[in-house]
Structures are given as structure tokens and as C-alpha cells.
Amino acid sequence: MTSARRGSAPLAEGDTNRSPNREAFGRRLDPAVRALVEADARHFLHQSLSSPCLSALRRAEGLWLEDLAGRRYMDFHGNNVHHIGHGHPRLIAALKAQLDELPFTPRRFTNQPAVALAEKLAEIAPGDLGKVLLAPGGSQAIEMALKLARAVTGRHKTISFWDSFHGAGFGAASIGGEALFRSGPAGPLLAGSEHVAPFACYRCPYGYPDRDGQPQLELCGMRCASFIRYVLEKERDVAAVIAEPIRAVPYLPPPGFWPEVRRACDDYGALLIFDEIPTGLGRTGRLFASEHCGAVPDMLVLGKALGGGALPVAALVTRPEFDVLGEYALGHYTHEKNPLLARAALTTLAIIEDERLVENAARLGAHALARLETLKARHALIGDVRGIGLLLGVELVKDRTTKEPAIEAADAVLYRCLERGLSFKTTFGNVLTLTPPLTVTEAEIDRALAILDAAIGETAQALPSGG
């Protein structure tokens, strides 16, 4: 059993850093790498998912990470910041030029890059979203959305999903659904933060059977959507429903889910807020994940990849008529309109557009899913493969009938892949989550999946029970 299962920490949207496989990997590190990892542990506060560190890097370029000893890893994780690849030359050049010209503006001033970024976000945003507020991180942008929803509706309650992650700040953790961020010393949390079970058709929390990972709508009647309507009806004073339109873990909503939730929100006066911090800007094969879902939100939150993997920047994009807090400070962060952060975002958006990275994600995502289906047919450990664009998941199970999570096997597969130079994360203990940069090539996809294929095969042989 992993340490998370033994009770030291709950399973979460990330892999454990306390498993025997992690400890063995650490013992095999080059002495210089291990020395820096140990220094990190001495000087930084420890926290789940981050301590101890896996390794120590000296370079990141394109798809590749390189440690102090020169060992290289294909980065199929990247915390979803590396859409344009690590260290894109065009981005680095733009940032150097901006540093020379204007690295910072005090908060009472504006600047050309910040205004240009707001104009660009309004241009590309879905529907009639057209007013923008910037923030130095996704958690802050989420909390700005929560404050604005209160102001617009005169209400304070929210509905969000269990198992969700919207940031580590106090308000963001309150609407999130992971125990690592909201339980224990974190409470009491923000009042009115209500939760419902999420859509997860392979493991439907409402108890309905799937058909090869897909919903049987004739049986379930999309209970996951109707229950949101039920809560909205019973409460009658909810300010907003906030969620990822496509869950980053990953899970896709059943067909018609978001249009139904949109109608329910409209019927009961609640706003719909989409958190696209990890999934937006092309990851799913469209510029915004919500474009797959048939619903336009009242607010859209972006982050992570917006800074090109170099700098932290996030944005709240909303309806112009929601510009109602002119007499109060909604964000007013020191680096809200930082010209360097804005330049990073502007250049990143230009690279995504000019290099047609959204189209690349759609094409290579379809190729990767087909390859993963082939692996599923060959390996009994794989219970489900799912995803869209370059947001991919491979769920490992001990038995395809019982769907018991193969947590130890997933951990073993991860470290076998790391030894071969492939990095990704595990989600909820048993889902191998693959999110390469959108610059990835077909040959690199094939190379990564060949490594994964071999690692799963070896793990299955070492664990005759299949888990």
C-alpha cells in the first residue's frame, strides 16, 4: 500500500512523494543531484505533493527536462504550464526586450503590454466575455471571480465539485474538493461553499454503470447534472456554480451536461464560472475547453500556460455588464498589470496562434488516444483510457470488473518510466495523466507511449495479481 493509503495523506490530484518507489529512486540519484534535493528539504517548509523533491534540474528546453547530472526526461507533466514548450526562444527574447524597456509599473499606472493583453483576451474569449482583470496566479484569479460573483448576484453561496482543485488560497481551497487542501488545519473554510459529486462516468459516484467508460444516459438520466439543479432549487440563493468544463484529472462531461447546467443556472439566477487554468489555451484541441461543451460561462479563469512556462500570470474574463465594483478593490495585486507578465502572456498567445498549436493538439491527441486504446487491448492492467486533445489519462485497475484501483502498479509504472526518461503524474493514485507540451511531435508521442507500454508490461509481470 502507498503511504497515502496508509493514512498519512489522502489520495489527490498528484502522485505521492513518500512511496517506497520514490525512496528507491532518490537513492539512485547522482550525488550532486541528491545533495541539492537534500538541501531543498532542509531549507523549505515541507508539504504534501512537494516534499521531498523528485530531482534537481539545471535546464528545461522544449519537451525536455535535464537534471544536474545531465539525465534527461520527456516532460509529459509540466504542471500544464508548458503549452509552448520550455524556454521557447521567441518568448525568452520578448522577455529580455521587455526587461530592458519596462520591467515594472507601480500599480497606479498602466502600460502598453497590459492593455494589449486585455484587448487580446477579450478578442479570443468565448461568447460576449469582454472585460478582464489580471492576477499573478490562478488561485488569486479564482478568488477575484468569487468576489465578483457575490457583487453581481448579492449572494455568497457556491456549488463546486468534490475532487476538484481550484487553487491553494483560502477561498480557492474552500471551493476545491481535495482533502489535502481543505481538511485538517485549513478549516473552518469559506461559508456557503457547497459541493456535489462530479461527473466521472467510468467511476460514476451516483452508482450508474458505464459502457466502456462512456455514460449510459438512458439509465442514469445524467443524474450528475440534475443534482446540481436540485441543489440550486433547494437553496435558491446560490451565487455561482464553478468548475472545470473538462476535468484535468482527466474526465470529460457526458454529452449535454453543461447545457443542462447552464439552463439550471439561468433558471435560478446563479452564474456559471469555468476554471480553465489547466485545460485552456489549446490543451484540449480547441482554444478553450468550454468550446467542446456547448455552454458559454459568465466568467472564465485562465492561468498556468498563459505565462508560457516562464512567469506566473492569470486572468479573469467576464461580461462587460459585470463591471460593478469600481468603488472597491477586486484584486489590486502589486503585479496585476506587470508589463513583464503581460508580455509573457501576449507572446505565448501569439506563439500558440502562429505555430498552430491548437490544431497540433487536436491531431496528435487523436493519434495518442488511438495508440492508448491499442495498449488497453494488450494490457489487462488498463481499465480505461480517456481524454481529449493532449489531455490524456490511463486508469490502471486490478480487475476490470471490480475496477479496484491498481495504486501500487501505477506507482511502479511511474518510476519505471522515469528511469527510461519519461515524466508524468499519477492522479488519485492510479490514473497515469499525460499532458505533453502542445509543441510535441508524433515521433515524440510514439516514443513516450513505447516507454509506457514497456513499463506497464514489466509491472504486470512483477505483480501477477494485476495490481
N, C-alpha and C positions, 0 to 999 in steps of 0.2 A: 504494500500500500504506500502511496506517496504521503509525504508529511502533511499535505493539505487534507487528505482523507483521515489522517490520524487526529485531526482536531486543532492543530496549531494555526491553521488558516483555512478559510473556506475556498473552494474552487471558484475561479473567477475568469475574467476575460484576459487571460495571460497565463504563462506557464509558471510552475513552481520553481523557485530557485534553491530549494532545500532537499531535493531528491538525491538518492544515492548516485544516480547517473550524473547529476550536476557536480557532486563532490568528486567523483572519479574524473570527470572532465577537467575540473580545476587542478587536480593533482598532476595531470599530464601537460599542463601549460608550460611554455618556455619560462625559465627562471625570471627573466626580465618582465614578462607579462604578469606572472604570478606576483612579483614584488609590487607592481603598481596596483593590481587588484587588492592586495592586502593593505596597501597604503590607503586606498579608497575606503576600505572597511573601517580603518582606524579613524579617519577624519570626518566622514559623513554620518549623519544620523541614519540608522538602519530602518528599513521599511519593507513590507512585503512587496514582491514582484521586482524589487530593485537591488536588494542586498542579499548575498554578495553578488557583485557583477560577474557576468559570464567571462569576459576577457577585457583586454585593453587595446584600443585602436590607435593607429597613427595616421591612417589615410582612408578616405572614402571617395570613390570615383565611379560614376555611372551606376552599374549594378553591384559593384564590388566594395567590400569592406576588407581592410588589411590590418592585422594586429602588429604589435611592436616587433614580433619575430618574423614578420613577412608572410604569415599564414593568411590566405585569402578566403573569403566567404561570399557566395552569391546571396544578396540581401533580398529575400522574399518576405521580409517583415517590414523594416524601415519605419515602424510606428505610423505608417501611412503618411509620412511627410515627403517621401522621395518620388513623387509622381514623375518629375523631370529627371530623375537620376541624381545621384550625389555629385555635388560640385560641378554643376553644369557650367561650362566655360562662359557662356553668354550671361548667365546670372552673376557669376563671380566678377566679370568685367563691369557689369552695370553697378554692382555694389561698390566696387573700388572707385568708380567715377563719382558715385553719389557721396561717398565719404569725402572725396576731395572737394565737392561742391557745397553740400549742405548735409551734415550728418544728423542734425537735431534742430528742432524748433521748439522754443518754450510754448507751453500749452495755449497761451492766448493768441498765438499766431497760426496762420495756415501756410500751406506751401503747395507748389505745383504737383508733386507726386501724389500727395494725399487726395487732392481734388480730382486728379485724373483717375485715381483708383476708384473713388466713389462713383464717378461717371461710368467707368467700365463695368463695375459690379451692377449698377442699375441697368446698363445696356444688356447684359447677358442673363440677368436673373429671370426666373420663370414668371409668367403672368404679369401682373401690374406692380410687382415689387420694385420700388424705385428710390427709397430713402435708406441711407447707410449710416452705420456708426461702427468705427473700428475699435479694436481692443488688442492688447499684446498677447492674448491667449484665448483658447476656445472656452475654457471654464468661465472666464470673465464675460465673454460674449453671450454665453448661455444665461448668465445671471442678469445681464442687461435685458435680454428677451423676457425673463421672468418679471422684472420690474416694469417693463413697458406693458406687458400683458395686464398687470394689475391696474396700471394707469388707464388703459384703454377700456377695460371692462368694469372697473370698480369692484373686482372680485380678487380673491387671493388663492383659491384652490387650484391644484393642477392634477392631471391624470398622466401617469407615465408608466413604463413597463418595469416589472421585476426583471432582473438580469441585465438591465441596461446600464450604460456608462455615459455620463454627460459632463464629466469633469470632476476634479478633486476639491474644488472650492465648497464652502459650506452649503450654499444654495444648490449648486450643481450636484453635490453628493446627496442632498435631500431628495431630489427628483430621480437620481440614479437608483438602480436596483441591485447593487452588489454589496454584499456584507463587508467586504474589505474596506469600502469607503464610507459606509453609513452606520456600521454597527460598533459595539464596544464603546470606546471613549469618544466617538464622534457625536453621540446624542446628548440631549434631545435635538432633533432636527427641525427644519423649517415647517411650521404649522401648515396644514392643508395639503401636504404632498401625498396624494393618494396613488396607489399602484394597482395595476391589473396584470394578469399573466399575459405574456407576449405571444405573438404568432410564432410558431415553431412546429411546422407541420410534421416533421419526422418524429418529434417528441411532443406531440400536442399536449399542453398542460391541462386541457379541458377533457382529455381522455378519449378523443376520437382517433380511429385508426387512419394511417396514411396508406397510400398506394405507391410504393417505391419512392418515398419521400415527398410525394405530392398530396395535396388535400383531397379528400372525398367530400366535396361540398354538398352532395346530395344527402350525406349522413350528418355532417357537422353543422350545416347551415351557416357557416362562418361565425361560429359562436364567439371567436376572439374579437370580432368587430361588434357583434350585437351586445356583448357585455360592456363595451365602452359606452354604447348608447344607454344601456341600463343604468350605469353609474351616473352619466350625465342627467338622466331623467330623475333619478332619486335625489341627487344633490341639488340640481337646478341653479347652482351658483358657481360653477367651475369656470375659472378664467381661461384655461388653456389645456389642450392635450399636446404633449411634447414627446417626440420620439424620433428615432432614425427611420426614414421611409423604407430603407433596406438595412437590416441589422448587420453590423460589421462582424458578427461572430462566425460565419455569416448565415443569415436566414432571409429568404425572400418572402414577402407577404403573399397570401393566397390571392388569386385574381379577384379584383373588385373590392379588396379590403379598404384601401384608402379612400376611394369614392364614397363608400358607405360611412366611414368615419367622418369624412368631410361633411356629408349631409347631416350626420348626428350633431356635429359641432355647430353647424348653421342653425339647426332646429332649436338648440338650447343656448345659443349665444356665447359659445366658447370659441376661442381662437385655436388655430392649428399651427403648431411650431414644428418645423423639421430641422433636426440636427443632422447636418451633412458634413460635420467636421472630419470624420474619417473616410466618408464614401463619396463626397462631392468632387467636382473638378475633373471628371473623366474616369474615375476608378471603375465605374460600372459599365463603361462603354457608351455612356451619354454624359454630357457635361454635368448634369445634376441627376442624382439617383431618383429624385422625385419624378423625373420625366418618364420613368418606366411605370409609374404608379397611378396615373390618371387623376391626380389631385394637385392643386396649387395651394401651398400653405399661405398663412397670413404673415409668417416670419420665417426666414431662412438663416441658419447659422453656419458659417464656413470657418475653417481653420486649418491646422496641420499643413497640408500640401500648399496652402496659399503662400507660405513663405519660402517655397522652393527647397525645403530641406536645409535651409541655411539660417533663417531667422524666424522667430515666433510672431505671427500676426494672424488675427481673426477678424471676422466681420459679421455684423447683424444687418440683414437686408429685409426691409419691411415695406408696408404700404404707405404711400405719402400721407394719407389721412391720419396715420398713427403718430404723426409728429406733434405730440401734445404735451411734452414735458419741458418746454422751453424755460420754465421758471425753476426747474430742479436739475440736479446733476444725475444723469442716467448712467454715465460711465466716467468721463472726465479723467481717464487714466493718463499718467505722465507721458506715456509713449503712444497715446491714442492716434495722433497724426504724425508720428515719427516719419520723416521723409525716407530714411533708410529702409524701414519696414515696408512702407508703401512702395518703394522702388522694387523691393524683392517681390512683392505680390504682383505688381504690374508686369514685371519681366517674366515671372512664372506664367501668368495668364497668356502672355504673348508667345512663349515657347510652346505651351500646350496647343495653342491655335496654329502656329506656324508649322510645327512638326507633326500636326495631325495625330496627336497622341490619344485623343478620344477614339478615333477610328482604329488606331492600333490596339487599344484595349479591347474594343469590341471583337476585332478579328482574332487576336491571339487568345482572348478569353474563351471564345468558342472552340478554338483548337485545343486549348488546355483541358476544357471540360470533356471533350471527346476522348482525349488521352486518359483522363482520370476515370472515365467510365470503363475503359479497357482494363485499367488497373483493378477496378472494383470486380470485374468479371473474373480476374485471376486470383485475387486475394480475399479469402473469407473474412479477414480482419476488417475489411472496409464495409461498413454498414450503409453509408450514404455518401454521395458526392453531390455538392451543390455550389451554386454561386452564379455570378453574372459579371461579364467583363473580366477584369483582373482582380476580382474579389472571390476567392475560391476556398472551399472547405472540404476536408476529407475526414469523415467521422469514423473512428475505429471502435468496434464493438467486440465483445467476447462471443456473442451469439447473435445472428441476425434476427432471430425470432424474439428473444427476450430483450434485445438491444442493450444489454448490460454494458456500460461504458468500459472500454479497454484502456484504463488510465495508465497502468504500468507499461503497456505496449506502446502507447502514444509517446510516453516519456522516453522509452528506449529508441523509438524511431527518430525522435528529435535529435538525440545525441549521436546516433549512427549517421544521420545526415550532416550534422555539424562536423563530424570527423572527416567527412568527404567534401566539406566546403559548401554546404547549403544551410542557410539560416532562415528559420520561420518561427512562428509562435504556435503554441497549443492553446486552445480556448476551452474553458470548462473541463480541463483535464484530458479530454480525448478527441478534440477536433483539431486537426492539423490545418492551420489557417495560412493561406499563401497569398501574399499581396506584393508582387514584384513592382518595380517602377514601370511606368507606362511606356518607357523607352525600351523595354526588354524586346529581344528578338525571338523569332520562332526557334532558332537553334538553341538559344539560352533556355527557353521554356522546356524544350526536349531534354536538354542536359539535366536540368533540375528534376524533371519527372523521372528520368532514368535513375538518378540518385535515390529518389523517394521509393521507386519500385524495388530497388535492391534492398533498401533499409527495411521496408515492410516485409519482404520475403525472409530476410535474415531474422527479423524479430519473431515472425510466425514460427520459424523453425526452433528458435530458442524457447518459445512459450507454446508447447504443444497444445495447451488448453485453448489457445487463441486469444488470450488476454492476460 
